[in-house]
Amino acid sequence: MSYKSYSAGKWKEARLGRCAGPERELLKLLAHEAPEARGLTAMLVGKLAQEMSMHPAVVDAVRTLAGGDTDARVRSAARQGIEGLERGDAKRAAAPTLIVPHGGYENLASYQMAEIAFDGTVFFCNRYISIRSRTHDQMWQSARSGKQNIVEGSQVSGTSKKSELKLVGVARGSLEELKNDYRDYLRTHRLPIWDKNVPKAREVRGLCYAENRSYETYRPYFEGESVEVSANALLCVIHQACYLLDRQLAALDAAFLKEGGFTERLYHLRKERQGRERRGEKRAYSSGDGGSK
């Protein structure tokens, strides 16, 4: 491809308003008649790209020079420019983003234990508590809230750490309420509440270390023996879920105080991006002035 045919296409695109300011000047220089101007500008684009994002038309122009310019020196310079563009892309990909990674609640130990507590509570309520009783519905809803608020908190964490803290706190409160419902049931039915060190309680507590634990891991205790074993086993699971949520809340609190939330991240990223763009514009204008002399 000759520089004349290249120039006609690219300059038309810039003239239509798709590029403005420094980018328009870069396109003019990339289509310049002198090979030295085209080559130096291609390398300049590669350097600028490491500080700021380049217009797609400019990137395409450099790639076109690398693959189709009639001058070997220009093709070599354009390939160096492409390397700079790729380094800039990699740098921006590794840079902090506004919406941080979020979700993945299935991998949280607190969620896994809360889900087991919910499934066990559904069985316990259906077997031992009348469906007409308000307690049946309240225990079911507390168990569900303990699980679902972890899910919602994990999902909104990308844009609001404050909301995540609040929702995880709600989950913790719901499980505390559920824990007291089981204590009330055992007390009012004159059944013992296990100390954490009794052999049966230690058996149940040890199951949290089982690989790929699930409801099936606890089923013999929840469904197999008696209402006393079922309620106390569920108490053990809820205690562990509450402990994990307490640790999760402490970690979220520390991270929030150290890193701030969405608003602070938005402010810092915008300032950082504006600074990069100003530096890039200054360099581009400086290069344009130097080229005109």
C-alpha positions in Angstrom: 0.0 0.0 0.0 1.3 3.5 -0.9 1.3 6.3 1.6 -1.0 8.3 -0.7 -3.9 5.7 -0.7 -3.4 5.2 3.0 -3.5 8.9 3.6 -6.7 9.5 1.7 -8.6 6.9 3.7 -7.3 7.8 7.2 -7.5 11.6 6.7 -11.1 11.3 5.5 -11.9 9.4 8.7 -10.3 12.2 10.8 -12.0 14.9 8.8 -15.4 13.4 9.5 -14.8 14.2 13.2 -14.0 10.7 14.4 -10.7 12.0 15.7 -10.0 15.4 17.2 -7.0 17.4 18.5 -3.8 15.4 19.0 -5.3 12.2 17.5 -6.1 14.0 14.3 -2.5 15.3 14.1 -1.2 11.8 14.7 -3.2 10.5 11.8 -1.9 13.3 9.6 1.7 12.4 10.5 1.1 8.6 10.1 0.0 9.4 6.6 2.8 11.9 5.9 4.7 11.7 2.6 8.1 11.4 4.4 8.9 7.9 5.6 10.8 9.3 8.5 7.7 11.1 9.7 5.5 8.0 9.5 8.0 5.8 11.3 8.8 8.2 14.1 5.1 8.9 14.7 4.3 5.2 14.8 7.0 4.8 17.6 5.6 7.8 19.4 2.1 6.3 19.4 3.6 3.2 21.0 5.1 5.3 23.8 1.9 7.4 24.3 -0.2 4.2 24.4 1.6 3.2 27.6 0.2 6.3 29.4 -3.2 6.7 27.7 -5.7 4.9 25.5 -5.4 5.6 21.8 -8.2 6.2 19.4 -9.0 3.0 17.4 -8.3 4.9 14.1 -4.8 5.7 15.3 -4.2 2.1 16.4 -5.5 0.8 13.1 -3.2 3.2 11.2 -0.1 1.9 13.0 -1.1 -1.7 12.3 -1.6 -0.8 8.6 1.8 0.7 8.4 3.4 -2.4 10.0 1.8 -4.7 7.5 1.6 -2.6 4.3 4.0 0.4 4.1 6.3 0.3 1.1 9.3 1.4 3.2 10.9 -1.4 5.3 12.1 1.2 7.9 8.6 2.4 8.5 7.3 -1.2 8.8 10.0 -1.9 11.5 9.2 1.3 13.4 5.4 0.5 13.2 6.1 -2.9 14.7 7.8 -1.2 17.6 4.8 1.0 17.9 2.5 -2.1 18.0 4.7 -3.5 20.8 4.1 -0.3 22.8 0.4 -0.5 22.2 0.3 -4.1 23.5 2.3 -3.1 26.6 -0.1 -0.3 27.2 -3.1 -2.6 26.9 -1.5 -5.1 29.3 -0.8 -2.3 31.8 -4.4 -1.0 31.7 -5.7 -4.5 32.0 -3.7 -5.0 35.2 -4.6 -1.6 36.6 -7.3 -1.2 39.3 -10.9 -1.1 38.0 -13.9 0.7 39.2 -16.0 -2.4 39.7 -13.9 -4.9 41.6 -14.3 -8.7 41.3 -17.4 -9.8 43.1 -19.7 -12.8 43.5 -18.4 -16.3 44.2 -20.4 -16.7 47.3 -20.6 -20.5 46.7 -17.0 -20.7 47.8 -17.5 -18.9 51.1 -17.4 -21.2 54.1 -20.0 -19.0 55.8 -22.4 -19.5 52.9 -21.8 -23.2 52.8 -22.6 -23.6 56.5 -25.6 -21.2 56.3 -27.0 -23.3 53.4 -26.6 -26.5 55.5 -28.4 -24.8 58.4 -31.2 -23.7 56.1 -31.7 -27.2 54.7 -31.6 -28.7 58.2 -34.1 -26.1 59.5 -36.6 -27.0 56.7 -36.5 -30.6 57.7 -36.7 -29.8 61.4 -39.7 -27.5 61.0 -41.6 -29.8 58.8 -41.1 -32.8 61.2 -41.2 -31.3 64.6 -43.1 -28.0 64.4 -46.7 -27.5 63.3 -47.1 -25.7 60.0 -49.9 -23.6 61.6 -47.4 -22.3 64.2 -45.8 -18.9 63.7 -42.6 -20.4 64.9 -42.5 -22.7 61.9 -42.6 -19.7 59.5 -40.3 -17.6 61.6 -37.5 -20.2 61.8 -37.8 -20.9 58.1 -37.5 -17.2 57.3 -34.6 -16.7 59.7 -32.7 -19.6 58.1 -33.4 -18.3 54.6 -32.4 -14.7 55.5 -29.1 -16.0 56.9 -28.3 -17.6 53.6 -29.7 -15.2 51.1 -28.2 -12.1 52.6 -24.8 -13.6 52.1 -25.6 -14.1 48.5 -26.9 -10.6 48.0 -24.0 -9.1 49.9 -21.5 -11.0 47.7 -23.1 -9.8 44.5 -23.4 -6.1 45.4 -19.8 -6.0 46.8 -18.5 -4.9 43.4 -20.2 -1.5 43.7 -20.9 -1.1 47.4 -18.8 -2.4 50.2 -21.1 -0.5 52.6 -24.1 -2.5 51.4 -22.1 -5.7 51.6 -21.2 -5.0 55.2 -24.8 -4.3 56.0 -26.2 -7.4 54.3 -23.6 -9.7 55.9 -24.5 -8.1 59.2 -28.2 -8.9 58.5 -27.3 -12.5 57.8 -25.4 -12.7 61.1 -28.4 -11.3 63.0 -30.8 -13.7 61.3 -28.7 -16.7 62.2 -28.4 -15.4 65.8 -32.2 -15.3 65.9 -32.4 -18.8 64.5 -29.9 -20.0 67.1 -32.1 -18.7 69.9 -35.2 -20.4 68.4 -33.5 -23.7 68.7 -32.4 -22.9 72.3 -36.0 -22.0 73.1 -37.3 -25.2 71.6 -35.0 -27.3 73.6 -35.6 -25.4 76.8 -39.4 -25.4 76.5 -39.4 -29.1 75.7 -37.2 -29.9 78.7 -34.4 -31.2 76.5 -30.7 -30.6 77.2 -28.7 -28.0 75.3 -25.3 -29.6 74.6 -22.1 -28.1 75.8 -19.6 -27.8 73.0 -17.3 -30.3 74.6 -19.7 -33.2 75.0 -18.7 -36.2 72.7 -21.8 -35.9 70.4 -21.3 -32.1 69.9 -17.6 -32.7 69.1 -18.6 -35.2 66.5 -20.9 -32.8 64.8 -18.4 -29.9 65.0 -15.7 -32.0 63.5 -17.7 -32.5 60.4 -16.9 -29.0 59.2 -13.5 -30.2 58.2 -14.9 -32.9 55.9 -14.1 -32.5 52.3 -17.0 -31.3 50.1 -19.3 -31.1 53.1 -22.9 -30.7 52.4 -26.3 -31.5 54.0 -25.6 -35.2 53.3 -22.6 -35.0 55.6 -25.0 -34.0 58.5 -28.1 -36.0 57.5 -27.6 -38.8 60.1 -27.6 -36.2 62.9 -30.4 -34.1 61.5 -32.8 -36.9 60.5 -31.7 -40.1 62.0 -31.8 -40.2 65.8 -34.1 -37.9 67.8 -35.4 -34.3 68.1 -32.7 -33.6 70.8 -29.9 -34.7 68.5 -31.4 -32.9 65.5 -31.8 -29.5 67.3 -28.4 -29.7 69.0 -26.7 -30.7 65.8 -28.3 -27.7 64.0 -27.1 -25.5 66.9 -23.6 -26.7 66.3 -23.8 -25.8 62.6 -25.3 -22.4 63.3 -22.7 -21.6 65.9 -20.0 -22.3 63.3 -21.8 -20.3 60.6 -22.0 -17.3 63.0 -18.3 -17.6 63.9 -17.4 -17.6 60.2 -19.6 -14.5 59.6 -18.0 -12.7 62.5 -14.6 -13.3 60.9 -16.0 -12.2 57.5 -17.4 -9.0 59.0 -14.1 -8.2 60.7 -12.2 -8.6 57.4 -14.8 -6.5 55.5 -14.6 -3.8 58.2 -10.8 -3.7 58.0 -10.8 -3.6 54.2 -13.4 -0.8 54.1 -11.4 1.3 56.5 -8.2 0.8 54.6 -9.4 0.9 51.0 -12.7 2.8 51.2 -15.7 2.1 49.1 -17.1 2.7 45.6 -17.1 6.5 45.9 -13.5 6.7 47.0 -12.4 4.3 44.3 -14.3 6.3 41.7 -12.7 9.5 42.8 -9.1 8.1 42.8 -9.5 6.3 39.4 -11.0 9.4 37.8 -8.1 11.6 39.1 -5.6 9.0 37.9 -7.1 8.8 34.5 -7.3 12.5 34.1 -3.7 12.8 35.1 -2.7 10.2 32.5 -4.7 11.9 29.8 -3.2 15.3 30.6 0.4 13.9 30.5 -0.4 12.1 27.2 -1.9 15.3 25.7 1.1 17.4 26.7 3.4 14.9 25.0 1.3 14.7 21.9 1.1 18.5 21.5 4.8 18.7 22.2 5.6 16.2 19.5 3.2 18.0 17.1 5.0 21.3 17.7 8.3 19.7 17.2 7.2 18.2 14.0 5.9 21.5 12.7 9.2 23.2 13.3 
